[in-house]
């Protein structure tokens, strides 16, 4: 999995001379038989591929990288990575798949397919995987992840333990806290209806009007569309609110995280257990699996979940949409939204 380093400087931590090949072999030791040198490309093309990745993913706006003095060395291509007049010793594999750069303590995977395969290989396997998606209900990227999640949930809910969980603080006002409570209770007591409700909620752009302040929007449409027992829901919300001091904590700003964000402690224990840092966070079989998903499309998410089975069920052969839902409310798709976007 690639590490995203500081956006404005590469810190010289290690020298790669005589180290690159050893690191490369150690890095791929779990992948017996993988021929990463299978397709050789020209030195300049490999170096340019590395430069393009760095410019797109690792540098701040207005700062660009270039390469110089590319040549074959130690079974790879060596070149100088030039950023703001400073040179950094770098190596790229002859197929343009991996970059070793001075200042970066592990290989950077330039090939998306290779990155997905390695991340999937790191997911622990079980007979019945446990999949937890942590979100804030009004976080644009949490909404994107829910839209990614729902087709996979409907496909695999009988073969894997899948659920929506909540980050232990809220960033989008009282409306988010109220919606978190609704979703928590629907999933807890009317789980057979949760997918229908979430599909309606995430696709309906009217809720965006209530994203940053307390409001009295009409939630009846999605509740009715999903067939939610509203009396049962109201009782659960009231009981959960009291049990976890949700409204009390919201009204007492001395309890707010960093004095800025109100607590939402319903899944506080799981947040601590899995070191959840923001919305969305994807946990599969007890480990953060975000790196196994190169885009937040249903198909990519399905592949990550299916990689967690000891023996994949036949449902895993079903091909879902490769289109990535847009962040925020609405049913649109987007090719531009980052799969790394989050609220934290």
C-alpha positions as CSV (number, residue, x, y, z in Angstrom):
1,X,0.0,0.0,0.0
2,X,1.4,3.4,-0.9
3,X,2.1,5.9,1.8
4,X,1.1,9.5,1.1
5,X,4.0,11.6,2.5
6,X,4.2,15.3,3.2
7,X,2.7,17.4,0.4
8,X,5.5,20.0,0.4
9,X,8.7,18.3,1.0
10,X,10.4,14.9,0.8
11,X,12.5,14.2,3.9
12,X,15.8,12.5,3.3
13,X,15.5,9.4,5.6
14,X,17.5,6.7,3.8
15,X,19.9,6.1,1.0
16,X,18.8,3.6,-1.6
17,X,22.2,2.7,-3.0
18,X,22.6,-1.1,-2.6
19,X,19.3,-1.2,-0.7
20,X,16.6,-1.1,-3.4
21,X,16.8,-4.6,-4.7
22,X,16.9,-6.2,-1.2
23,X,13.9,-4.1,-0.1
24,X,12.1,-5.0,-3.3
25,X,12.5,-8.7,-2.8
26,X,11.5,-8.5,0.9
27,X,8.5,-6.3,0.1
28,X,7.1,-9.0,-2.2
29,X,8.1,-12.1,-0.2
30,X,4.5,-13.0,0.6
31,X,3.7,-13.0,-3.1
32,X,5.5,-16.1,-4.3
33,X,5.9,-16.4,-8.0
34,X,4.9,-12.7,-8.8
35,X,6.9,-11.5,-11.8
36,X,7.0,-7.8,-11.3
37,X,9.6,-7.4,-13.9
38,X,7.5,-9.1,-16.6
39,X,6.9,-6.2,-18.9
40,X,9.9,-3.9,-19.4
41,X,9.2,-0.4,-20.6
42,X,11.6,2.3,-21.7
43,X,13.6,4.1,-18.9
44,X,12.1,7.5,-19.7
45,X,8.6,6.1,-19.7
46,X,9.1,4.4,-16.3
47,X,10.6,7.6,-14.8
48,X,7.8,9.7,-16.2
49,X,5.2,7.3,-14.7
50,X,6.8,7.9,-11.3
51,X,6.8,11.6,-11.8
52,X,3.2,11.7,-12.9
53,X,2.2,9.7,-9.7
54,X,4.2,12.1,-7.5
55,X,2.7,15.2,-9.1
56,X,-0.9,13.9,-8.8
57,X,-0.7,12.4,-5.3
58,X,2.2,13.7,-3.2
59,X,2.8,17.4,-3.8
60,X,0.9,20.5,-3.0
61,X,-0.6,22.8,-5.6
62,X,2.0,24.8,-7.5
63,X,4.9,22.4,-6.7
64,X,5.9,20.0,-9.5
65,X,8.5,17.2,-9.8
66,X,10.7,16.4,-12.7
67,X,13.3,13.7,-13.4
68,X,16.9,13.7,-14.6
69,X,19.7,11.3,-15.4
70,X,17.6,8.2,-15.8
71,X,19.7,5.0,-16.4
72,X,19.7,1.3,-15.7
73,X,21.2,0.3,-12.4
74,X,20.8,-2.7,-10.0
75,X,18.2,-4.3,-12.3
76,X,16.0,-1.3,-12.2
77,X,16.0,2.3,-13.5
78,X,17.7,4.9,-11.3
79,X,17.0,8.6,-11.7
80,X,17.1,11.9,-9.9
81,X,13.8,13.1,-8.6
82,X,14.0,16.9,-8.8
83,X,11.7,19.0,-6.6
84,X,12.2,22.8,-6.2
85,X,15.9,22.4,-7.1
86,X,16.6,19.5,-4.8
87,X,17.6,16.1,-6.1
88,X,16.4,12.8,-4.5
89,X,17.9,9.5,-5.4
90,X,15.1,7.3,-6.8
91,X,14.6,3.9,-8.4
92,X,11.6,2.6,-10.4
93,X,11.2,-1.1,-11.5
94,X,11.5,-1.7,-15.2
95,X,7.8,-2.3,-15.6
96,X,7.0,1.0,-14.0
97,X,5.1,-0.7,-11.2
98,X,7.1,0.3,-8.1
99,X,9.0,3.4,-7.0
100,X,11.6,3.7,-4.3
101,X,12.3,7.3,-3.5
102,X,14.8,8.9,-1.0
103,X,12.8,10.1,2.0
104,X,10.0,7.5,1.6
105,X,10.5,4.5,3.9
106,X,8.7,1.9,1.8
107,X,7.9,1.2,-1.9
108,X,5.3,3.2,-3.6
109,X,3.0,1.2,-5.8
110,X,2.4,2.9,-9.2
111,X,0.3,0.2,-10.7
112,X,-3.3,0.3,-9.3
113,X,-4.0,-3.3,-10.0
114,X,-0.9,-4.3,-8.2
115,X,-1.9,-2.1,-5.2
116,X,-5.3,-3.7,-5.1
117,X,-3.9,-7.2,-5.2
118,X,-1.4,-6.5,-2.4
119,X,-4.0,-4.9,-0.2
120,X,-6.5,-7.7,-0.8
121,X,-3.7,-10.3,0.1
122,X,-3.3,-8.5,3.4
123,X,-7.0,-9.0,4.4
124,X,-7.5,-11.7,7.0
125,X,-9.8,-14.5,5.8
126,X,-12.6,-16.2,7.6
127,X,-15.6,-18.5,6.8
128,X,-18.0,-15.6,7.5
129,X,-16.3,-12.2,7.2
130,X,-17.2,-9.3,9.5
131,X,-17.5,-6.0,7.7
132,X,-18.0,-2.7,9.6
133,X,-18.4,0.6,7.8
134,X,-18.0,3.6,10.2
135,X,-19.6,6.8,9.0
136,X,-21.0,10.2,10.0
137,X,-24.4,10.2,8.3
138,X,-24.0,13.7,6.8
139,X,-20.3,13.4,5.9
140,X,-20.2,13.6,2.0
141,X,-17.6,10.8,1.9
142,X,-19.6,8.7,4.4
143,X,-22.6,9.1,2.1
144,X,-20.5,8.0,-0.9
145,X,-19.3,5.0,1.1
146,X,-22.9,4.0,2.0
147,X,-23.9,4.2,-1.6
148,X,-20.9,1.9,-2.4
149,X,-21.8,-0.4,0.5
150,X,-25.5,-1.0,-0.1
151,X,-25.4,-3.1,-3.3
152,X,-22.7,-5.3,-1.7
153,X,-24.7,-5.6,1.5
154,X,-27.8,-6.7,-0.4
155,X,-25.6,-9.3,-2.3
156,X,-23.7,-10.7,0.6
157,X,-25.8,-10.0,3.8
158,X,-26.6,-13.7,4.2
159,X,-22.9,-14.8,3.8
160,X,-21.1,-12.1,5.8
161,X,-21.8,-10.1,8.9
162,X,-22.1,-6.5,7.6
163,X,-23.2,-3.4,9.3
164,X,-23.1,0.4,9.5
165,X,-21.5,1.9,12.6
166,X,-20.9,5.5,13.7
167,X,-17.8,7.6,14.3
168,X,-17.8,8.7,18.0
169,X,-18.2,12.4,17.2
170,X,-20.3,14.5,14.8
171,X,-19.0,17.2,12.4
172,X,-22.3,18.3,10.8
173,X,-24.5,19.6,13.6
174,X,-27.6,18.4,15.4
175,X,-29.1,17.1,12.2
176,X,-26.3,14.5,11.9
177,X,-26.7,13.4,15.5
178,X,-30.5,12.9,15.0
179,X,-29.9,11.0,11.7
180,X,-27.2,8.8,13.3
181,X,-29.7,7.9,15.9
182,X,-32.4,7.0,13.3
183,X,-30.0,4.9,11.3
184,X,-28.7,3.1,14.4
185,X,-32.2,2.2,15.6
186,X,-33.5,1.1,12.2
187,X,-30.5,-1.2,11.8
188,X,-30.9,-2.5,15.4
189,X,-34.6,-3.1,15.5
190,X,-35.8,-3.2,11.9
191,X,-32.7,-4.5,10.1
192,X,-34.7,-5.9,7.2
193,X,-35.7,-2.4,6.2
194,X,-32.4,-0.6,6.7
195,X,-31.1,-0.9,3.1
196,X,-34.3,0.6,1.7
197,X,-34.2,3.5,4.1
198,X,-30.5,4.2,3.5
199,X,-30.9,4.1,-0.3
200,X,-33.7,6.7,-0.1
201,X,-31.8,8.9,2.4
202,X,-28.5,8.9,0.5
203,X,-30.1,9.6,-2.8
204,X,-32.4,12.4,-1.7
205,X,-30.7,15.8,-2.1
206,X,-33.2,17.6,0.2
207,X,-31.4,16.4,3.2
208,X,-28.3,18.5,2.2
209,X,-30.2,21.6,3.3
210,X,-30.0,20.4,6.9
211,X,-26.4,19.4,6.9
212,X,-24.9,22.0,9.2
213,X,-27.7,23.1,11.6
214,X,-30.6,21.9,13.6
215,X,-33.7,21.7,11.4
216,X,-37.1,20.1,11.2
217,X,-36.9,18.5,7.7
218,X,-39.7,16.1,6.8
219,X,-38.1,12.6,7.1
220,X,-41.4,10.9,6.5
221,X,-40.8,10.1,2.8
222,X,-37.9,7.7,3.3
223,X,-39.4,6.3,6.5
224,X,-42.6,5.5,4.7
225,X,-40.9,4.3,1.6
226,X,-39.0,1.8,3.6
227,X,-42.0,0.7,5.7
228,X,-40.4,1.8,9.0
229,X,-42.5,1.4,12.1
230,X,-42.2,5.0,13.3
231,X,-43.6,4.4,16.8
232,X,-41.0,1.6,17.4
233,X,-38.3,3.9,15.9
234,X,-39.2,6.8,18.2
235,X,-39.0,4.6,21.3
236,X,-35.6,3.2,20.3
237,X,-34.3,6.7,19.6
238,X,-35.4,8.0,23.0
239,X,-34.0,5.0,24.8
240,X,-30.7,5.2,22.9
241,X,-30.4,8.9,23.5
242,X,-30.8,8.4,27.2
243,X,-28.5,5.4,27.4
244,X,-25.6,7.2,25.7
245,X,-26.2,10.8,26.8
246,X,-26.4,12.0,23.2
247,X,-28.5,15.1,23.7
248,X,-27.0,15.8,27.1
249,X,-23.5,15.8,25.6
250,X,-24.7,17.9,22.7
251,X,-26.0,20.5,25.1
252,X,-22.9,20.4,27.3
253,X,-20.1,21.8,25.1
254,X,-17.5,21.0,27.8
255,X,-17.8,17.4,26.6
256,X,-17.2,18.2,22.9
257,X,-14.1,16.7,21.2
258,X,-11.4,19.4,21.1
259,X,-14.2,21.8,22.2
260,X,-15.5,21.7,18.6
261,X,-17.4,18.5,17.8
262,X,-20.2,16.9,19.9
263,X,-19.7,13.4,21.0
264,X,-21.7,10.5,19.6
265,X,-20.9,7.6,21.9
266,X,-23.1,4.8,20.6
267,X,-20.2,2.9,19.1
268,X,-17.5,4.5,21.2
269,X,-16.0,1.1,22.3
270,X,-15.6,-0.1,18.6
271,X,-14.1,3.3,17.7
272,X,-11.4,2.7,20.3
273,X,-11.0,-1.0,19.4
274,X,-10.4,-0.3,15.7
275,X,-8.8,3.1,16.1
276,X,-11.4,4.8,13.9
277,X,-10.1,8.2,12.7
278,X,-12.9,9.5,10.5
279,X,-15.8,8.9,8.1
280,X,-15.7,6.5,6.3
281,X,-13.5,3.8,7.9
282,X,-13.9,0.3,6.5
283,X,-13.0,-2.6,8.8
284,X,-12.9,-6.2,7.4
285,X,-12.2,-9.0,9.8
286,X,-10.8,-6.6,12.4
287,X,-8.4,-4.7,10.2
288,X,-8.7,-1.4,8.3
289,X,-9.3,-2.4,4.7
290,X,-9.5,1.0,3.1
291,X,-6.3,0.4,1.1
292,X,-7.9,-2.6,-0.6
293,X,-10.4,-0.4,-2.4
294,X,-9.0,1.8,-5.2
295,X,-12.3,3.4,-5.9
296,X,-15.6,3.6,-4.0
297,X,-17.5,1.6,-6.5
298,X,-19.7,-1.3,-5.5
299,X,-17.6,-3.8,-7.5
300,X,-14.3,-2.7,-5.9
301,X,-15.9,-3.0,-2.5
302,X,-17.4,-6.4,-3.3
303,X,-13.9,-7.6,-4.4
304,X,-12.4,-6.5,-1.0
305,X,-15.2,-8.3,1.0
306,X,-14.9,-11.4,-1.2
307,X,-11.2,-11.5,-0.6
308,X,-12.0,-12.0,3.1
309,X,-13.7,-15.4,2.6
310,X,-11.8,-18.6,3.1
311,X,-14.0,-20.0,0.3
312,X,-15.8,-17.4,-1.8
313,X,-19.5,-17.9,-2.2
314,X,-21.1,-18.0,-5.7
315,X,-22.4,-14.5,-5.1
316,X,-18.9,-13.2,-5.5
317,X,-19.0,-14.0,-9.2
318,X,-21.8,-11.4,-9.6
319,X,-20.3,-8.3,-11.2
320,X,-21.6,-5.0,-9.7
321,X,-21.3,-1.5,-11.0
322,X,-17.7,-0.1,-11.5
323,X,-19.0,3.4,-11.3
324,X,-18.1,5.4,-8.2
325,X,-21.0,7.2,-6.5
326,X,-20.6,10.9,-6.1
327,X,-19.8,12.2,-2.6
328,X,-22.7,13.8,-0.8
329,X,-26.4,13.4,-1.3
330,X,-27.8,12.3,-4.7
331,X,-27.8,9.4,-7.1
332,X,-25.1,10.7,-9.4
333,X,-21.8,9.0,-10.2
334,X,-18.4,10.6,-10.3
335,X,-15.0,9.9,-11.8
336,X,-13.4,12.8,-10.0
337,X,-14.1,12.1,-6.3
338,X,-11.1,10.7,-4.5
339,X,-11.4,7.3,-2.9
340,X,-9.4,8.7,0.0
341,X,-11.7,11.6,0.9
342,X,-12.9,11.6,4.5
343,X,-14.4,13.7,7.3
344,X,-12.0,13.7,10.3
